[in-house]
Amino acid sequence: MPGRELPSLTIWEFDKIGHFGVYLILSVLMVYGWRKKKSFPFLHSKVLLKILLLTSVYGFAVEVMQELFTTDRHFDILDALANACGAVAGSFFSAIFIKKETEK
């Protein structure tokens, strides 16, 4: 979505909360799906670390692509940081709750 079509917000923190929440959900869903998949057992070691790295790199890459490939969206290091923090929170949430669910 072009940046000029986004609704203007006077509270900038809402944007960072949105980034945090989306990457939290992304990492939780990735961990859940990864653990439910029974094929390729060698991929099941250090799942949380792999998910954390994948989601953090993805969030950073999206910010870089906004700068390089759009004219009205720009790289924001705080957005990338909010993405990474959401990925960390989702990984911790997954470590606590999803492990018990998938072991049943």
Sequence and secondary structure as in RCSB ss.txt:
>XXXX:A:sequence
MPGRELPSLTIWEFDKIGHFGVYLILSVLMVYGWRKKKSFPFLHSKVLLKILLLTSVYGFAVEVMQELFTTDRHF
DILDALANACGAVAGSFFSAIFIKKETEK
>XXXX:A:secstr
  GGGS   S THHHHHHHHHHHHHHHHHHHHHHHH  S GGGGTTHHHHHHHHHHHHHHHHHHHHHHH SS   
 HHHHHHHHHHHHHHHHHHHHHHHHHHT 
